[in-house]
Amino acid sequence: MEFFGLFAFVLTIGLIGLPDEVKKLKREISNIKRREGYLKKEVLAMAKMLVDLKGRDCMIKFEELPMGIASNRVKCNIIDVDEEWIKFTVTNKKGEKVTKITRLEKISEVEIDG
């Protein structure tokens, strides 16, 4: 009988801090959702600007390197853009034109060649 009383006491002590942890996690989730919404707006704004650059040569700087690209800065020609993706061509080391498709979130900077 004493064992059950001790067990209930330990369980109660362990659960006392639980509501605080739940509140903290809810706050973190709402912050993440807010940041995600902000990033989505940024990406949509970038997509609208990049649509005007279709067919032009640009220098794109990536936060994350797309597969097959050796540098985080690459000179390319923009072929197509939508809300999430960009399609562009780059010239590889062999001098061949290669078409790549990557997410807009990976782009950190765009310079327009004159």
N, C-alpha and C positions, 0 to 999 in steps of 0.2 A: 504494500500500500504506500509506503514511504517513497518507493521507487517512482510510482506514478506521479506523486506530488512533486518530486524533484524534477522529473521529466517535464511536467507542465510548467514549472518555474523557469527552467532553462529555455524552453520553447517560447515562453512569453518574453523573456529578456531578449532573445534573439530577434523576435518580431517587432520590438519597440522601434528600432531604427529603420524598419522597412518602409514606412510611409515617406520618410525623408528621402530615401533612395529612389522611390517611385517618382516623387516630385522632381528630383534632380534629373532623372532619365527623361521625363516628359518635357522638361525645359530644354534639354539637349536636343531632343527630337524636333521640337518646334524651331529651335535655332537652325538646325540642319535644313528643315523644310524651307525656312525663310531664305537661307543662303542659296539653296537649290533654285528657288524661284527667281532670285536676283541673277544667278548665273544664266538661267534660261533666257531672261530678258536681254542680257548682254550678248548671248549667242544669236538671238533673233535680230538684234540691232546690227551685229557684225554681218550676218547673212544678207541683210538689206543693203549694206554698203558694198559687199563683195559682188552682189548681182550686177552692179554697175561696172564692175571690173572684168566682166566676161570678155575673153579674147585678148586681154592685155597682159603684158609681162609684168610680173611682180616679184619681190623678194619676200618670202614668207618665213617667219621665225616660229618654230614649234616649241611648245612646252614639253611634249612627249614626242619622240621620233616615230613617224610611221614606218612600217616594215619596208626595208629596202632603201631607206634614205640614210646616208652616212653622217650628215651634218644637221644641226638644228636650224640652220639658215639655208634656204634653197631658192634658187632662181627658177621660176616656173611661169607657165601660161595657164590662166584660169579658164577652164572649159565650161563648167557648170557649177551652180550653187543652189542648195535648198536650205530649209530651216536647220538641218542637222549635219549635212555632208557637203564637202567640196571635192570637185573632180578637177585635176590639173595634170599637166604634162611637165616632166623634168627631163633633162639630158643627163644620162649616166656617164660613168667614167669612160665607157667605150664609144661615146658620142651618139648613142641611140636614144631616141625619144621614148620615154616610158610614161604611161598614164597611171596615175595614182588616185585613190579615193580615200579620204580620211574625214574624221569628225571635226567639226568647227571648234569644239572645246579644246582641241590640242593646239590650236593656233594662238600665239600670244601677241604677234605683231605682223603687220603687213606694210611693206614699202612699195610704192608705185614707181616703176621705171618710166622715165619721161620718154 
